[in-house]
C-alpha cells in the first residue's frame, strides 16, 4: 500500500509541480487561469521541462561528467532547482503586481 502512495506522490512531484511553478511564473495572478487550465498547462510544461533536462544532462559532456549522467537523484535535483527558480520568479512578479495594484486603488469620493 505504501508503494502505491510513493508512486502517486512521485508522479505528482515529477509531472505537476515543476510545470505548476512555471505556470505561476508565466501567469502570476492565481485567478488568471481556471484550475483545469492551470493543471493541463502544468502537466504539459512539466513533461517539457523533464525532457529538456534529460536531453541536457545526457547530451552535454560537461553536465554528464558533473552529474554522473541521468540518474534518479541527479534528475530530481535538477527538477528541484528548476522548480525553486520558477517559484522565486513568481514571488518576485507577484510582489511587483501587489505594489502596482495597490497604487491603482481608487478610493470612493466623500459624499457619494
Secondary structure, DSSP 8 states (H G I E B T S, - for coil): -HHHHHHHHHHHIIIIIHHHHHHHHHS-STTSS-HHHHHHHHHHHHHHHHHHHHHHHHH-HHHHHHHTSS-HHHHHHHHHHHHHHHHHHHHHHHHHHHHHHHHT-----TT-
